[in-house]
Amino acid sequence: MEELELEVVRDAKNNMITICFIENIDPLGVHTGDSFCSAPMLTISKEVQDRLQRTSIIVLLNQLELLAVQMFNLLMIQ
């Protein structure tokens, strides 16, 4: 498993942009704030990054009252 993060911004008109794709380099279990990270993701394919982005946007669309920067921590099982 690998921990990945996306930072997505959404405004009041539902405009969204992913501002950062982060790949945690340390093993799973090391707190994100303490782990070595890479931005952009270095070993994650473009296809997987696109799928993660679509998933994060779907989550945001279901959070109707959230207007802020949202960080999504995702676990990727290979």
PDB file of N, CA, C and O in Angstrom, chain B, residues numbered from 101:
ATOM      1  N   MET B 101       0.844  -1.181   0.000  1.00  0.00           N
ATOM      2  CA  MET B 101       0.000   0.000   0.000  1.00  0.00           C
ATOM      3  C   MET B 101       0.884   1.238   0.000  1.00  0.00           C
ATOM      4  O   MET B 101       2.002   1.234   0.516  1.00  0.00           O
ATOM      5  N   GLU B 102       0.359   2.273  -0.582  1.00  0.00           N
ATOM      6  CA  GLU B 102       1.078   3.535  -0.666  1.00  0.00           C
ATOM      7  C   GLU B 102       0.105   4.667  -0.371  1.00  0.00           C
ATOM      8  O   GLU B 102      -1.052   4.625  -0.787  1.00  0.00           O
ATOM      9  N   GLU B 103       0.579   5.678   0.347  1.00  0.00           N
ATOM     10  CA  GLU B 103      -0.280   6.813   0.676  1.00  0.00           C
ATOM     11  C   GLU B 103      -0.034   7.940  -0.317  1.00  0.00           C
ATOM     12  O   GLU B 103       1.107   8.334  -0.559  1.00  0.00           O
ATOM     13  N   LEU B 104      -1.119   8.453  -0.888  1.00  0.00           N
ATOM     14  CA  LEU B 104      -1.072   9.533  -1.865  1.00  0.00           C
ATOM     15  C   LEU B 104      -1.994  10.646  -1.387  1.00  0.00           C
ATOM     16  O   LEU B 104      -2.971  10.387  -0.684  1.00  0.00           O
ATOM     17  N   GLU B 105      -1.687  11.889  -1.767  1.00  0.00           N
ATOM     18  CA  GLU B 105      -2.515  13.020  -1.358  1.00  0.00           C
ATOM     19  C   GLU B 105      -2.791  13.923  -2.546  1.00  0.00           C
ATOM     20  O   GLU B 105      -1.938  14.112  -3.414  1.00  0.00           O
ATOM     21  N   LEU B 106      -3.978  14.470  -2.572  1.00  0.00           N
ATOM     22  CA  LEU B 106      -4.343  15.494  -3.544  1.00  0.00           C
ATOM     23  C   LEU B 106      -4.887  16.678  -2.773  1.00  0.00           C
ATOM     24  O   LEU B 106      -5.637  16.503  -1.812  1.00  0.00           O
ATOM     25  N   GLU B 107      -4.518  17.879  -3.181  1.00  0.00           N
ATOM     26  CA  GLU B 107      -5.094  19.086  -2.607  1.00  0.00           C
ATOM     27  C   GLU B 107      -5.977  19.715  -3.673  1.00  0.00           C
ATOM     28  O   GLU B 107      -5.517  20.050  -4.765  1.00  0.00           O
ATOM     29  N   VAL B 108      -7.248  19.867  -3.339  1.00  0.00           N
ATOM     30  CA  VAL B 108      -8.238  20.364  -4.296  1.00  0.00           C
ATOM     31  C   VAL B 108      -8.905  21.608  -3.714  1.00  0.00           C
ATOM     32  O   VAL B 108      -9.264  21.639  -2.537  1.00  0.00           O
ATOM     33  N   VAL B 109      -9.065  22.627  -4.548  1.00  0.00           N
ATOM     34  CA  VAL B 109      -9.748  23.859  -4.140  1.00  0.00           C
ATOM     35  C   VAL B 109     -11.071  23.932  -4.884  1.00  0.00           C
ATOM     36  O   VAL B 109     -11.147  23.663  -6.083  1.00  0.00           O
ATOM     37  N   ARG B 110     -12.112  24.302  -4.147  1.00  0.00           N
ATOM     38  CA  ARG B 110     -13.445  24.464  -4.745  1.00  0.00           C
ATOM     39  C   ARG B 110     -14.013  25.806  -4.314  1.00  0.00           C
ATOM     40  O   ARG B 110     -13.875  26.188  -3.152  1.00  0.00           O
ATOM     41  N   ASP B 111     -14.656  26.536  -5.235  1.00  0.00           N
ATOM     42  CA  ASP B 111     -15.271  27.804  -4.882  1.00  0.00           C
ATOM     43  C   ASP B 111     -16.789  27.664  -4.797  1.00  0.00           C
ATOM     44  O   ASP B 111     -17.327  26.573  -4.981  1.00  0.00           O
ATOM     45  N   ALA B 112     -17.466  28.756  -4.522  1.00  0.00           N
ATOM     46  CA  ALA B 112     -18.919  28.745  -4.333  1.00  0.00           C
ATOM     47  C   ALA B 112     -19.687  28.380  -5.594  1.00  0.00           C
ATOM     48  O   ALA B 112     -20.857  28.005  -5.515  1.00  0.00           O
ATOM     49  N   LYS B 113     -19.051  28.482  -6.754  1.00  0.00           N
ATOM     50  CA  LYS B 113     -19.708  28.136  -8.020  1.00  0.00           C
ATOM     51  C   LYS B 113     -19.352  26.725  -8.483  1.00  0.00           C
ATOM     52  O   LYS B 113     -19.605  26.364  -9.632  1.00  0.00           O
ATOM     53  N   ASN B 114     -18.768  25.932  -7.592  1.00  0.00           N
ATOM     54  CA  ASN B 114     -18.382  24.542  -7.878  1.00  0.00           C
ATOM     55  C   ASN B 114     -17.223  24.417  -8.871  1.00  0.00           C
ATOM     56  O   ASN B 114     -17.019  23.350  -9.449  1.00  0.00           O
ATOM     57  N   ASN B 115     -16.471  25.491  -9.071  1.00  0.00           N
ATOM     58  CA  ASN B 115     -15.242  25.388  -9.853  1.00  0.00           C
ATOM     59  C   ASN B 115     -14.205  24.691  -8.989  1.00  0.00           C
ATOM     60  O   ASN B 115     -14.051  25.033  -7.816  1.00  0.00           O
ATOM     61  N   MET B 116     -13.497  23.727  -9.542  1.00  0.00           N
ATOM     62  CA  MET B 116     -12.506  22.976  -8.776  1.00  0.00           C
ATOM     63  C   MET B 116     -11.211  22.869  -9.547  1.00  0.00           C
ATOM     64  O   MET B 116     -11.198  22.792 -10.776  1.00  0.00           O
ATOM     65  N   ILE B 117     -10.130  22.867  -8.802  1.00  0.00           N
ATOM     66  CA  ILE B 117      -8.815  22.661  -9.392  1.00  0.00           C
ATOM     67  C   ILE B 117      -7.964  21.863  -8.408  1.00  0.00           C
ATOM     68  O   ILE B 117      -7.968  22.128  -7.206  1.00  0.00           O
ATOM     69  N   THR B 118      -7.246  20.898  -8.928  1.00  0.00           N
ATOM     70  CA  THR B 118      -6.302  20.156  -8.107  1.00  0.00           C
ATOM     71  C   THR B 118      -4.990  20.923  -8.154  1.00  0.00           C
ATOM     72  O   THR B 118      -4.399  21.092  -9.220  1.00  0.00           O
ATOM     73  N   ILE B 119      -4.540  21.385  -6.997  1.00  0.00           N
ATOM     74  CA  ILE B 119      -3.348  22.224  -6.971  1.00  0.00           C
ATOM     75  C   ILE B 119      -2.081  21.441  -6.648  1.00  0.00           C
ATOM     76  O   ILE B 119      -0.974  21.946  -6.833  1.00  0.00           O
ATOM     77  N   CYS B 120      -2.237  20.213  -6.166  1.00  0.00           N
ATOM     78  CA  CYS B 120      -1.041  19.462  -5.817  1.00  0.00           C
ATOM     79  C   CYS B 120      -1.326  17.963  -5.753  1.00  0.00           C
ATOM     80  O   CYS B 120      -2.323  17.533  -5.173  1.00  0.00           O
ATOM     81  N   PHE B 121      -0.448  17.186  -6.349  1.00  0.00           N
ATOM     82  CA  PHE B 121      -0.447  15.734  -6.223  1.00  0.00           C
ATOM     83  C   PHE B 121       0.789  15.385  -5.406  1.00  0.00           C
ATOM     84  O   PHE B 121       1.901  15.744  -5.793  1.00  0.00           O
ATOM     85  N   ILE B 122       0.618  14.694  -4.287  1.00  0.00           N
ATOM     86  CA  ILE B 122       1.734  14.381  -3.385  1.00  0.00           C
ATOM     87  C   ILE B 122       1.831  12.872  -3.206  1.00  0.00           C
ATOM     88  O   ILE B 122       0.834  12.192  -2.964  1.00  0.00           O
ATOM     89  N   GLU B 123       3.041  12.371  -3.329  1.00  0.00           N
ATOM     90  CA  GLU B 123       3.312  10.951  -3.109  1.00  0.00           C
ATOM     91  C   GLU B 123       4.179  10.818  -1.861  1.00  0.00           C
ATOM     92  O   GLU B 123       5.285  11.357  -1.809  1.00  0.00           O
ATOM     93  N   ASN B 124       3.679  10.101  -0.857  1.00  0.00           N
ATOM     94  CA  ASN B 124       4.487   9.840   0.342  1.00  0.00           C
ATOM     95  C   ASN B 124       5.503   8.764   0.029  1.00  0.00           C
ATOM     96  O   ASN B 124       5.157   7.709  -0.504  1.00  0.00           O
ATOM     97  N   ILE B 125       6.749   9.026   0.358  1.00  0.00           N
ATOM     98  CA  ILE B 125       7.839   8.109   0.052  1.00  0.00           C
ATOM     99  C   ILE B 125       8.070   7.126   1.189  1.00  0.00           C
ATOM    100  O   ILE B 125       8.423   5.971   0.952  1.00  0.00           O
ATOM    101  N   ASP B 126       7.871   7.577   2.421  1.00  0.00           N
ATOM    102  CA  ASP B 126       8.046   6.696   3.574  1.00  0.00           C
ATOM    103  C   ASP B 126       6.992   5.606   3.588  1.00  0.00           C
ATOM    104  O   ASP B 126       5.944   5.749   2.959  1.00  0.00           O
ATOM    105  N   PRO B 127       7.260   4.508   4.307  1.00  0.00           N
ATOM    106  CA  PRO B 127       6.275   3.420   4.395  1.00  0.00           C
ATOM    107  C   PRO B 127       4.980   3.894   5.050  1.00  0.00           C
ATOM    108  O   PRO B 127       4.975   4.833   5.845  1.00  0.00           O
ATOM    109  N   LEU B 128       3.900   3.231   4.702  1.00  0.00           N
ATOM    110  CA  LEU B 128       2.606   3.498   5.298  1.00  0.00           C
ATOM    111  C   LEU B 128       2.726   3.380   6.813  1.00  0.00           C
ATOM    112  O   LEU B 128       3.365   2.452   7.310  1.00  0.00           O
ATOM    113  N   GLY B 129       2.132   4.292   7.540  1.00  0.00           N
ATOM    114  CA  GLY B 129       2.197   4.277   8.994  1.00  0.00           C
ATOM    115  C   GLY B 129       3.018   5.426   9.546  1.00  0.00           C
ATOM    116  O   GLY B 129       2.860   5.795  10.709  1.00  0.00           O
ATOM    117  N   VAL B 130       3.904   6.003   8.721  1.00  0.00           N
ATOM    118  CA  VAL B 130       4.629   7.193   9.134  1.00  0.00           C
ATOM    119  C   VAL B 130       3.689   8.373   8.918  1.00  0.00           C
ATOM    120  O   VAL B 130       3.158   8.552   7.822  1.00  0.00           O
ATOM    121  N   HIS B 131       3.480   9.183   9.967  1.00  0.00           N
ATOM    122  CA  HIS B 131       2.549  10.305   9.872  1.00  0.00           C
ATOM    123  C   HIS B 131       2.933  11.205   8.701  1.00  0.00           C
ATOM    124  O   HIS B 131       4.112  11.490   8.490  1.00  0.00           O
ATOM    125  N   THR B 132       1.933  11.650   7.941  1.00  0.00           N
ATOM    126  CA  THR B 132       2.164  12.465   6.751  1.00  0.00           C
ATOM    127  C   THR B 132       3.054  13.669   7.051  1.00  0.00           C
ATOM    128  O   THR B 132       3.935  14.006   6.260  1.00  0.00           O
ATOM    129  N   GLY B 133       2.827  14.307   8.181  1.00  0.00           N
ATOM    130  CA  GLY B 133       3.623  15.476   8.532  1.00  0.00           C
ATOM    131  C   GLY B 133       5.075  15.154   8.812  1.00  0.00           C
ATOM    132  O   GLY B 133       5.924  16.044   8.783  1.00  0.00           O
ATOM    133  N   ASP B 134       5.372  13.888   9.083  1.00  0.00           N
ATOM    134  CA  ASP B 134       6.737  13.457   9.384  1.00  0.00           C
ATOM    135  C   ASP B 134       7.396  12.718   8.233  1.00  0.00           C
ATOM    136  O   ASP B 134       8.569  12.359   8.330  1.00  0.00           O
ATOM    137  N   SER B 135       6.674  12.482   7.149  1.00  0.00           N
ATOM    138  CA  SER B 135       7.216  11.629   6.090  1.00  0.00           C
ATOM    139  C   SER B 135       7.840  12.457   4.974  1.00  0.00           C
ATOM    140  O   SER B 135       7.514  13.628   4.779  1.00  0.00           O
ATOM    141  N   PHE B 136       8.739  11.814   4.255  1.00  0.00           N
ATOM    142  CA  PHE B 136       9.294  12.414   3.049  1.00  0.00           C
ATOM    143  C   PHE B 136       8.237  12.294   1.959  1.00  0.00           C
ATOM    144  O   PHE B 136       7.611  11.247   1.794  1.00  0.00           O
ATOM    145  N   CYS B 137       8.048  13.381   1.220  1.00  0.00           N
ATOM    146  CA  CYS B 137       7.031  13.401   0.173  1.00  0.00           C
ATOM    147  C   CYS B 137       7.626  13.942  -1.117  1.00  0.00           C
ATOM    148  O   CYS B 137       8.654  14.619  -1.115  1.00  0.00           O
ATOM    149  N   SER B 138       6.961  13.630  -2.206  1.00  0.00           N
ATOM    150  CA  SER B 138       7.338  14.140  -3.510  1.00  0.00           C
ATOM    151  C   SER B 138       6.125  14.791  -4.151  1.00  0.00           C
ATOM    152  O   SER B 138       5.052  14.193  -4.230  1.00  0.00           O
ATOM    153  N   ALA B 139       6.306  16.017  -4.604  1.00  0.00           N
ATOM    154  CA  ALA B 139       5.280  16.705  -5.370  1.00  0.00           C
ATOM    155  C   ALA B 139       5.968  17.311  -6.581  1.00  0.00           C
ATOM    156  O   ALA B 139       6.774  18.226  -6.417  1.00  0.00           O
ATOM    157  N   PRO B 140       5.690  16.847  -7.771  1.00  0.00           N
ATOM    158  CA  PRO B 140       4.606  15.945  -8.164  1.00  0.00           C
ATOM    159  C   PRO B 140       4.935  14.482  -7.850  1.00  0.00           C
ATOM    160  O   PRO B 140       6.048  14.140  -7.450  1.00  0.00           O
ATOM    161  N   MET B 141       3.925  13.638  -8.046  1.00  0.00           N
ATOM    162  CA  MET B 141       4.105  12.200  -7.861  1.00  0.00           C
ATOM    163  C   MET B 141       5.121  11.698  -8.885  1.00  0.00           C
ATOM    164  O   MET B 141       5.046  12.040 -10.065  1.00  0.00           O
ATOM    165  N   LEU B 142       6.068  10.887  -8.423  1.00  0.00           N
ATOM    166  CA  LEU B 142       7.136  10.428  -9.311  1.00  0.00           C
ATOM    167  C   LEU B 142       6.915   9.038  -9.883  1.00  0.00           C
ATOM    168  O   LEU B 142       7.320   8.757 -11.011  1.00  0.00           O
ATOM    169  N   THR B 143       6.276   8.167  -9.114  1.00  0.00           N
ATOM    170  CA  THR B 143       6.153   6.774  -9.562  1.00  0.00           C
ATOM    171  C   THR B 143       4.722   6.359  -9.864  1.00  0.00           C
ATOM    172  O   THR B 143       4.460   5.185 -10.127  1.00  0.00           O
ATOM    173  N   ILE B 144       3.801   7.303  -9.830  1.00  0.00           N
ATOM    174  CA  ILE B 144       2.383   7.012 -10.050  1.00  0.00           C
ATOM    175  C   ILE B 144       2.028   7.391 -11.488  1.00  0.00           C
ATOM    176  O   ILE B 144       2.288   8.513 -11.923  1.00  0.00           O
ATOM    177  N   SER B 145       1.443   6.466 -12.208  1.00  0.00           N
ATOM    178  CA  SER B 145       1.129   6.703 -13.623  1.00  0.00           C
ATOM    179  C   SER B 145       0.098   7.821 -13.784  1.00  0.00           C
ATOM    180  O   SER B 145      -0.669   8.121 -12.869  1.00  0.00           O
ATOM    181  N   LYS B 146       0.102   8.417 -14.952  1.00  0.00           N
ATOM    182  CA  LYS B 146      -0.875   9.468 -15.279  1.00  0.00           C
ATOM    183  C   LYS B 146      -2.298   8.926 -15.191  1.00  0.00           C
ATOM    184  O   LYS B 146      -3.202   9.637 -14.751  1.00  0.00           O
ATOM    185  N   GLU B 147      -2.505   7.692 -15.600  1.00  0.00           N
ATOM    186  CA  GLU B 147      -3.841   7.078 -15.521  1.00  0.00           C
ATOM    187  C   GLU B 147      -4.336   7.017 -14.079  1.00  0.00           C
ATOM    188  O   GLU B 147      -5.490   7.347 -13.803  1.00  0.00           O
ATOM    189  N   VAL B 148      -3.475   6.601 -13.169  1.00  0.00           N
ATOM    190  CA  VAL B 148      -3.862   6.511 -11.757  1.00  0.00           C
ATOM    191  C   VAL B 148      -4.100   7.913 -11.192  1.00  0.00           C
ATOM    192  O   VAL B 148      -5.056   8.119 -10.444  1.00  0.00           O
ATOM    193  N   GLN B 149      -3.253   8.870 -11.534  1.00  0.00           N
ATOM    194  CA  GLN B 149      -3.454  10.239 -11.064  1.00  0.00           C
ATOM    195  C   GLN B 149      -4.788  10.796 -11.549  1.00  0.00           C
ATOM    196  O   GLN B 149      -5.493  11.464 -10.793  1.00  0.00           O
ATOM    197  N   ASP B 150      -5.137  10.526 -12.799  1.00  0.00           N
ATOM    198  CA  ASP B 150      -6.424  10.984 -13.334  1.00  0.00           C
ATOM    199  C   ASP B 150      -7.582  10.350 -12.580  1.00  0.00           C
ATOM    200  O   ASP B 150      -8.568  11.022 -12.279  1.00  0.00           O
ATOM    201  N   ARG B 151      -7.472   9.054 -12.271  1.00  0.00           N
ATOM    202  CA  ARG B 151      -8.528   8.357 -11.524  1.00  0.00           C
ATOM    203  C   ARG B 151      -8.659   8.932 -10.112  1.00  0.00           C
ATOM    204  O   ARG B 151      -9.775   9.106  -9.623  1.00  0.00           O
ATOM    205  N   LEU B 152      -7.547   9.226  -9.458  1.00  0.00           N
ATOM    206  CA  LEU B 152      -7.573   9.831  -8.130  1.00  0.00           C
ATOM    207  C   LEU B 152      -8.220  11.209  -8.174  1.00  0.00           C
ATOM    208  O   LEU B 152      -8.983  11.570  -7.278  1.00  0.00           O
ATOM    209  N   GLN B 153      -7.916  11.973  -9.211  1.00  0.00           N
ATOM    210  CA  GLN B 153      -8.497  13.307  -9.344  1.00  0.00           C
ATOM    211  C   GLN B 153     -10.008  13.229  -9.540  1.00  0.00           C
ATOM    212  O   GLN B 153     -10.753  13.980  -8.912  1.00  0.00           O
ATOM    213  N   ARG B 154     -10.461  12.335 -10.397  1.00  0.00           N
ATOM    214  CA  ARG B 154     -11.916  12.174 -10.608  1.00  0.00           C
ATOM    215  C   ARG B 154     -12.610  11.777  -9.305  1.00  0.00           C
ATOM    216  O   ARG B 154     -13.683  12.290  -8.986  1.00  0.00           O
ATOM    217  N   THR B 155     -12.002  10.875  -8.565  1.00  0.00           N
ATOM    218  CA  THR B 155     -12.585  10.424  -7.298  1.00  0.00           C
ATOM    219  C   THR B 155     -12.672  11.574  -6.299  1.00  0.00           C
ATOM    220  O   THR B 155     -13.692  11.729  -5.628  1.00  0.00           O
ATOM    221  N   SER B 156     -11.628  12.375  -6.191  1.00  0.00           N
ATOM    222  CA  SER B 156     -11.645  13.492  -5.244  1.00  0.00           C
ATOM    223  C   SER B 156     -12.707  14.521  -5.626  1.00  0.00           C
ATOM    224  O   SER B 156     -13.338  15.109  -4.747  1.00  0.00           O
ATOM    225  N   ILE B 157     -12.911  14.746  -6.915  1.00  0.00           N
ATOM    226  CA  ILE B 157     -13.941  15.691  -7.359  1.00  0.00           C
ATOM    227  C   ILE B 157     -15.336  15.169  -7.025  1.00  0.00           C
ATOM    228  O   ILE B 157     -16.201  15.939  -6.608  1.00  0.00           O
ATOM    229  N   ILE B 158     -15.559  13.880  -7.203  1.00  0.00           N
ATOM    230  CA  ILE B 158     -16.850  13.291  -6.833  1.00  0.00           C
ATOM    231  C   ILE B 158     -17.111  13.469  -5.347  1.00  0.00           C
ATOM    232  O   ILE B 158     -18.227  13.802  -4.948  1.00  0.00           O
ATOM    233  N   VAL B 159     -16.089  13.249  -4.523  1.00  0.00           N
ATOM    234  CA  VAL B 159     -16.237  13.436  -3.068  1.00  0.00           C
ATOM    235  C   VAL B 159     -16.589  14.887  -2.769  1.00  0.00           C
ATOM    236  O   VAL B 159     -17.487  15.151  -1.970  1.00  0.00           O
ATOM    237  N   LEU B 160     -15.899  15.827  -3.396  1.00  0.00           N
ATOM    238  CA  LEU B 160     -16.184  17.239  -3.153  1.00  0.00           C
ATOM    239  C   LEU B 160     -17.589  17.631  -3.587  1.00  0.00           C
ATOM    240  O   LEU B 160     -18.243  18.426  -2.912  1.00  0.00           O
ATOM    241  N   LEU B 161     -18.059  17.091  -4.694  1.00  0.00           N
ATOM    242  CA  LEU B 161     -19.414  17.418  -5.147  1.00  0.00           C
ATOM    243  C   LEU B 161     -20.464  16.962  -4.136  1.00  0.00           C
ATOM    244  O   LEU B 161     -21.547  17.543  -4.065  1.00  0.00           O
ATOM    245  N   ASN B 162     -20.157  15.934  -3.361  1.00  0.00           N
ATOM    246  CA  ASN B 162     -21.087  15.445  -2.353  1.00  0.00           C
ATOM    247  C   ASN B 162     -20.982  16.203  -1.037  1.00  0.00           C
ATOM    248  O   ASN B 162     -21.798  15.990  -0.140  1.00  0.00           O
ATOM    249  N   GLN B 163     -20.002  17.077  -0.905  1.00  0.00           N
ATOM    250  CA  GLN B 163     -19.821  17.892   0.296  1.00  0.00           C
ATOM    251  C   GLN B 163     -20.280  19.311  -0.035  1.00  0.00           C
ATOM    252  O   GLN B 163     -19.455  20.203  -0.229  1.00  0.00           O
ATOM    253  N   LEU B 164     -21.578  19.514  -0.098  1.00  0.00           N
ATOM    254  CA  LEU B 164     -22.143  20.745  -0.645  1.00  0.00           C
ATOM    255  C   LEU B 164     -21.764  22.004   0.119  1.00  0.00           C
ATOM    256  O   LEU B 164     -21.729  23.082  -0.475  1.00  0.00           O
ATOM    257  N   GLU B 165     -21.478  21.908   1.420  1.00  0.00           N
ATOM    258  CA  GLU B 165     -21.199  23.109   2.197  1.00  0.00           C
ATOM    259  C   GLU B 165     -19.717  23.381   2.361  1.00  0.00           C
ATOM    260  O   GLU B 165     -19.346  24.349   3.024  1.00  0.00           O
ATOM    261  N   LEU B 166     -18.877  22.577   1.792  1.00  0.00           N
ATOM    262  CA  LEU B 166     -17.439  22.735   1.951  1.00  0.00           C
ATOM    263  C   LEU B 166     -16.887  23.699   0.908  1.00  0.00           C
ATOM    264  O   LEU B 166     -16.949  23.420  -0.290  1.00  0.00           O
ATOM    265  N   LEU B 167     -16.352  24.819   1.351  1.00  0.00           N
ATOM    266  CA  LEU B 167     -15.725  25.794   0.460  1.00  0.00           C
ATOM    267  C   LEU B 167     -14.343  26.095   1.016  1.00  0.00           C
ATOM    268  O   LEU B 167     -14.187  27.013   1.821  1.00  0.00           O
ATOM    269  N   ALA B 168     -13.356  25.346   0.604  1.00  0.00           N
ATOM    270  CA  ALA B 168     -12.014  25.517   1.147  1.00  0.00           C
ATOM    271  C   ALA B 168     -11.049  24.635   0.380  1.00  0.00           C
ATOM    272  O   ALA B 168     -11.416  23.958  -0.581  1.00  0.00           O
ATOM    273  N   VAL B 169      -9.808  24.662   0.829  1.00  0.00           N
ATOM    274  CA  VAL B 169      -8.835  23.711   0.318  1.00  0.00           C
ATOM    275  C   VAL B 169      -9.083  22.399   1.041  1.00  0.00           C
ATOM    276  O   VAL B 169      -9.157  22.366   2.269  1.00  0.00           O
ATOM    277  N   GLN B 170      -9.208  21.342   0.299  1.00  0.00           N
ATOM    278  CA  GLN B 170      -9.450  20.026   0.883  1.00  0.00           C
ATOM    279  C   GLN B 170      -8.312  19.108   0.498  1.00  0.00           C
ATOM    280  O   GLN B 170      -7.976  18.993  -0.681  1.00  0.00           O
ATOM    281  N   MET B 171      -7.718  18.456   1.476  1.00  0.00           N
ATOM    282  CA  MET B 171      -6.674  17.483   1.197  1.00  0.00           C
ATOM    283  C   MET B 171      -7.258  16.101   1.293  1.00  0.00           C
ATOM    284  O   MET B 171      -7.913  15.761   2.277  1.00  0.00           O
ATOM    285  N   PHE B 172      -7.024  15.300   0.274  1.00  0.00           N
ATOM    286  CA  PHE B 172      -7.501  13.929   0.241  1.00  0.00           C
ATOM    287  C   PHE B 172      -6.319  13.004   0.453  1.00  0.00           C
ATOM    288  O   PHE B 172      -5.388  12.992  -0.352  1.00  0.00           O
ATOM    289  N   ASN B 173      -6.345  12.233   1.522  1.00  0.00           N
ATOM    290  CA  ASN B 173      -5.327  11.192   1.733  1.00  0.00           C
ATOM    291  C   ASN B 173      -5.928   9.895   1.220  1.00  0.00           C
ATOM    292  O   ASN B 173      -6.999   9.475   1.660  1.00  0.00           O
ATOM    293  N   LEU B 174      -5.238   9.275   0.299  1.00  0.00           N
ATOM    294  CA  LEU B 174      -5.737   8.079  -0.346  1.00  0.00           C
ATOM    295  C   LEU B 174      -4.718   6.966  -0.202  1.00  0.00           C
ATOM    296  O   LEU B 174      -3.514   7.211  -0.269  1.00  0.00           O
ATOM    297  N   LEU B 175      -5.189   5.751  -0.006  1.00  0.00           N
ATOM    298  CA  LEU B 175      -4.310   4.602   0.048  1.00  0.00           C
ATOM    299  C   LEU B 175      -4.428   3.859  -1.265  1.00  0.00           C
ATOM    300  O   LEU B 175      -5.533   3.561  -1.720  1.00  0.00           O
ATOM    301  N   MET B 176      -3.309   3.564  -1.867  1.00  0.00           N
ATOM    302  CA  MET B 176      -3.307   2.811  -3.114  1.00  0.00           C
ATOM    303  C   MET B 176      -2.786   1.406  -2.826  1.00  0.00           C
ATOM    304  O   MET B 176      -1.667   1.244  -2.341  1.00  0.00           O
ATOM    305  N   ILE B 177      -3.577   0.417  -3.118  1.00  0.00           N
ATOM    306  CA  ILE B 177      -3.191  -0.969  -2.902  1.00  0.00           C
ATOM    307  C   ILE B 177      -2.788  -1.551  -4.238  1.00  0.00           C
ATOM    308  O   ILE B 177      -3.557  -1.535  -5.199  1.00  0.00           O
ATOM    309  N   GLN B 178      -1.569  -2.066  -4.285  1.00  0.00           N
ATOM    310  CA  GLN B 178      -1.081  -2.642  -5.539  1.00  0.00           C
ATOM    311  C   GLN B 178      -0.953  -4.142  -5.418  1.00  0.00           C
ATOM    312  O   GLN B 178      -0.555  -4.806  -6.375  1.00  0.00           O
TER     313      GLN B 178
END
